[in-house]
């Protein structure tokens, strides 16, 4: 699989990530509620690979690549949240 295909797959799979609603209490007694995204589930990546016939070592490589992109995205999202506070 080419990197461009993996990049496109990452964005398709991003729609499967869970969203959590988190309420954060503030020192003044008020609170802030925000949405936080979780990692792309393994089962979503597995289903995507089964659909497109990616197996064996190619699956493991794809999983590692998408997981690395996902972690970078999650880290960037956390940094943006921290900057907003």
N, C-alpha and C positions, 0 to 999 in steps of 0.2 A: 504494500500500500504506500502510495506517495504521501508526502507531508501535507500537500494541499487537500487530499482526500481525508486525512486524519483531522485536519483543521475543520473542514466542513462537518465531519462526523461529530467532533467535539461540540459544535454549536447546535447540531440537531439533538444530541444527547443532553445538552444543558436544559432542555425543556422537561426532562425527567427528574431533575433534582428536586428534593423536598424543600418546602418553604416552612420555616418555623416562625411563629409570632412570639416575640419576647418582650416582656414588660420589665423595664429597668427602673427601680425606685431611685429617686434623687434625694440628696441631703435635705432639700427644703420641704420634703414630704410629698412632692408631686412625683409623677412618673412619666416615662417616655416608652411608647410602644413602637417597635420596629420589626420589620420582616428580616429574617436571616436565612440564607440559603445553605443547604447541606451539600455534601458531595454527590456526584452522579452515582447512582446505585450500581453495584456490580451487575445485578440482573439486567439492567438497561443496556449496559455494554455487552453483556453476554448475548442478549436477544438480538442486538444490532449485528453482532458478528455472525450469529447463526443465520440471520436473514440474508446476509451478503456472502456467506460461505467462507468466512475467515476462521481458520482452525489452527490447532497445533502451535508451533512457534510464532506464526504470524499473529495469532490471537494474543499470545503473551506479550509480544512486542507492541501490538495495538493497545492492549490494556495498560501497559506501562506508560506509553506515550499519552494517552487520553488522561490517565490518572495524574501525570505530571502537569499537563495543561490545566486540569481541574484544580489541582492544589495551588497553582500560580494564580488562577482566577479567584479562588477562595481567599488567598492571602491579600490580593489587591482589593477585594471587597471589604475585608476587615480593616485594611489601612484607610480606605475611604470613610468607613464608619467612624473610625477613631479621629480622623481629621474634622468631621462634622460636629464632634462634641466640644 
